[in-house]
Amino acid sequence: MEAVYPVQPVIPESEIRSYIQAMDADQDARSFIYAFGGCTVNLARYGDKRTEEVLQTIESLMNHSIELLRPPYAGYRSSVMRAMQSMFLHNCLMSMQASEAAFHYMRDSISTVQLLRIDNPDVMSALPSYERARRQRLYWQAYIHERFLAILDYRQAILPPLIQLPENDATIPLSVHEGFTQIIKLFLLLDAEFLKNWLGTHNQVPGTVTTSWIEAKSTELEDSPSTSDPDDPSKDPLEHLSTMQRADLTLTREWLRTLIWRLAMSQALLSSRSNKQCLTLLFPVRLSQSLRHLISTLSRQDIEVHGSGIVQKLFEITDTIADVLIHVPASSITETAQRIDDFVFILDFVVTFPTLDATRRGILLEKLERLRGMFPEVVSNASSPMMMDDGRSPQSMGMDPWGHMAQSKIAPGGLGDGNEMVFGEGEWAKSPYVYPASPLHGQVQMQAPMSPRFGATANNFENAGLGVTVSGGGGVGGGSGSGRGTLTGQKAAWNHIHRRLSTVQFPG
C-alpha cells in the first residue's frame, strides 16, 4: 500500500482486505485484486529488484485481471472499484510500453468515472463526506492521468476539471491529502488552451502561443502552492510531505517548465537577451543545474516508486537539455565543460531506469553520440580543433578558439563583421541544415511540437528569434590573454569534456 496509496489515494487498505476475503466467491473482487496486485508489484519493484521474473509476474497478474473482467451487459453498474481497476491496468500497460491498450483502459476508467456522476452536486450531496471526498479524488486521479497522456501521446482530453478540489477527509493522512491536492494544482496548468496549443503546434495548426501567454503560464506555475508561502516565504510548503511526494511534485514542476519553454521555442519566441527565464534560450542549461542538485538530494527509490510516468518526464527534460548543448555553443570552453558535467550526471541517472523504453533510450544515445562527435580527444596540435593548419593558436590571429569550433558546426557565411560570430540568416523551416526530427514517444513515434527538439543547427536560431551571438576577439571567456598556457588549459578542458562523455554507459 505504501507504493500505491499516496499517489492513487482512492481504495484504502481496509477495503483492499475486504476484497481479498471475498475474492474466492466474487469474480469482480478477484479480478480487481489481480489488477491491484499487478500495479503494486509494478510500483514497488524497481532498480535491481525489477527482474525478468518480476516483469512476468506483473504481466500475468494483469492478464488474469483482464480475463476475469466482466463486460458491461445490460445490468452493468459503475463503481469506484471498477474505475480504479482500469486505472491499475493502465498503469501496468504504460510500464510495458503497450500504449494502445493503456489508452483503452484509461478511457475505460474515465467512462466509469463519468457514470458515477461525480460532477453532479445533487448526486454527490447525498453521499457521506468521506465517500464524497474519495470520489472527488478518483475524478482528479483520472484527470491527471489523462492530461499526462494527452501531452505524452498528443491526444485529446475529454475530462474537464471539477469545479472544486477534493474536500478534507479525516479518514486519510493529512500528508496524502496535501500532496495529492498540490499535484492537482500543478496539472490544472494543462488547461484546454494549453492542450490546444500543444496539439496545434504538433499538427502545425495556429494557436494562441504568444510572449504574454508564455509569461502568464510561467507565472501561474511559479505561484503554485508547492513553491513558497507568500505570507511566510521561509515556510517550507512541502514540510508535511514524504520525500516520495516531494520528488513527484518537484520533478513534475520541472517537466511543466520544460513544456512551457518548448512551446515558446516552437513559436520562435526565445531570445538570448530576454530577462524572463521562461523566454531565454539557455533556460534548459540552467534547468540542468537545478535538476542535478535535486537528483542529488533525493533517493532513487523516491523517484522510481512513481513508475514509468516520472521516467518519461525525466526523459523529456534530459532530451531538451541535450538539444541545447548540441545546437547552442557556450561563450567559453570552461562553461561548456560545466554544462557537459551537469548533463552527463543527469544522463547517467536517467538511462539506468528499467522503465525507460528502448526508443527513448535510443534517442538519448543518439544525442550522446552527436556530442561525442563534437568533442574528439585532443592528442596533439595537429589533431586539435583549436589549432590552425599552421600550428598557431587561433587566439594569436584574433579568433576565439571556441568560436572557431562552433563555426565549423554551422553553415558557411555564418560570420558577421569583425570578430563577432552571429548564428543568423537563412530560413528556420527551410534551412538545408535542419536535421530530421527524431521519433519521440515509443510506439506512437511522435515528435515534439514544431521542432522543440530543435532538429536544427545553430545557424537557424537567429531567424527563430533567438539572437545567438558568440563574441570572438580576446580569447575564450573574455579578456585579451594569449599564449601557450591558455591554449594548454583549453585543451585540458576539451579533453575533460571528451572523457566525461565517454564515461556514460548505456545498459544493454
Phi, psi and omega in degrees: 000329182297333180274342188249311193295317182301327181263347176223068192278072183235307182263110182285167183299321181299322179288322177300316181297323179293324177291324178297318179294329184266353192293334179295326183255349186239110182297321181295319178295320180296316179299319179295315183297323176298318179294317178297318179298316179299317179294320180296314178296321181300320182272333186268343181252105182222172181063224181294340180283347183271072183276173177298323178297320178296316179299321178292325178295316179301313182295322180294314178298317179298315181295321176298319179298315181294320180298327182270352184289120182285136174290157182281087176286187186300329182269013184298138175231129180291155179206159176298320180300316182293320179297317181287331177299314178295326177294318178296318178297319176302317180300314180296317183292326177297319179292335179272002184060028176267076193295323182290315178295322179298318178296320179302311184285336172296313180291328176296318177296318180296319178300318178296318178298317181295325178293337178284351177056044182292337179274004181259111183301325181294318179294316184289327182294339181278352184266153172300156186299320182292324178288323177298317181294318182288329175291325174296319177296322176300313180301311182293329176299314178296321179300313182297313182297319181291320179296321178296317179295325178298321178287314186296313187249010180054059179241158175287147174254138184248347185262113179284162177291149172293160180283350179217157175282167179302139178292158174299142184223111183289350182274354179238155179301145180301321182296324178294315179298314183292316180298317181292321179297321181290325175296318177303314182297325176294317182286345173295341175299330181275064182279184185299321181292320178300312181296323178298317179293319180297311180291326181294318180291327177293321181265009180057043176253130181304136179236204183242029180281109177234171178301316181294324179293317178299315180297320180295317179294321179295319177296319178300320179291316182292335180272003180295151187301336184279005176269296179199162178269116182299333179279337180211083184302336182281347181281133179279114182291348182254013189297333181272357187262154175285164178296330177298316179291322179298318180300315181298312182296313186291315180290328176296320178296316180296323176297317179295322175301318180295320179298316180297316180298319180294324175295319176298319178299318184297336181253014177057044181259359184276152178214142176288348183254003182290141175266006176260122184303322183290347183245007179270144182300325187265016179306315180300330178294316177294324178298323180297327178292313180291325180292322177299316179297318181298312181300325181292337184264353182249152174277153178299326179298319181298333181269312185294335182296343181275000173079200188291335182300314182288331176293321178294324176295316178297323177299312182303316181294312184296319181295322178294318177300317180300319181297320179293318179299322182288320192253349182238101180297146175280170181280347179207159178292330178294318177295321177298318179300320179292319178300315181296320178303312181297316182296315182296322177302313181291317181299316178303324182287316188285318189290346181270359177290125180299333183274002173283116187288165186297325181295312180292321177299321178295323178297315180294323178296319179298319178294320178297318180296324177294320177294319178298322178294333178283340185231068175292157181293138177264112182251344178200169178301321184296327182262001185279128176289354179266359183249144176284170184300329182271009176089353180281153175289138175303332179298324182292346178256012179076024181241140177286118180303321179293321176294324178298317178296316182297322180299325181294345181265357184241179183289152173301148179087012181279352183275139175271200180286151175066222184259014181267129179256115183248125176272095186207187179063162181085148185277139180300310187277338187251002184300136178290353182264006179285128177279153175299142178294142181278147171297144191243312194247075171055230187290337183278349173054046179272158172241162182287162187295121170043058176066035172288352170274008183070286185056033184209152176275174190297335183292349178277343196286325181299317181291339177274008178085021187266337175058046184279122179224133175241117182281141189257305190302138175102001174092169183293132174078014178091172180086172184241017183292154176211173176122170185295327181297317179296316181296321177299318178296324179292321176298319179297317179295319179300313180293330175298316178300314180303314181294319180298316179294332181282344184280342184292127179243120177272132177301147179288000000 
